[in-house]
Amino acid sequence: MAKAKKFFTIGYEQTPAKSVLDELEQAGVKLLVDVRAVASSRRPGFSKNQLASSLDERGISYLHLRGLGTPKDGRLAARSGHFDTLHRIYAKHLKTPQAREELDELSALVKKSGPVCILCYERDHSHCHRQWIAEIIGERDGVRVENLAAKQI
């Protein structure tokens, strides 16, 4: 019987980079897929190049799939606590050619790579677009999704 593929999600809100990296390493993640529209951050260690370098030191690959990020109006809705609006905006966004293509790319990576984790800012996956990405991948590819939570500050 084939071993089930592992697929994780993680958010870094209120979490130091070392805690996120430790959590990924402990879970056995081999590829971190950044699903932020903008891969920069005011939080130390979470901008694209810094994050990729820190992951590489731990033997974890990095990939940024910008097309799976939330459009600006969706990010504004999330910051305002309007999660129904976020969901509506993101559902529409997932129908764009770039988002569909990158969702297919993520699906292929989950099937062929070691354990994969998607990363975004929101700590609580239920308030983040990565929840919907994970649901689609879980259903499409028959993988079990686990939401990781690193130790907070």
Secondary structure by P-SEA (a helix, b strand, c coil): cccbbbbbbbbbccccaaaaaaaaaaacccbbbbcccccccccccccaaaaaaaaaaacbbbbbcccccccaaaaaaaaacaaaaaaaaaaaaaacaaaaaaaaaaaaaaacccbbbbbcccccccccaaaaaaaaaaaacbbbbbbbbcccc
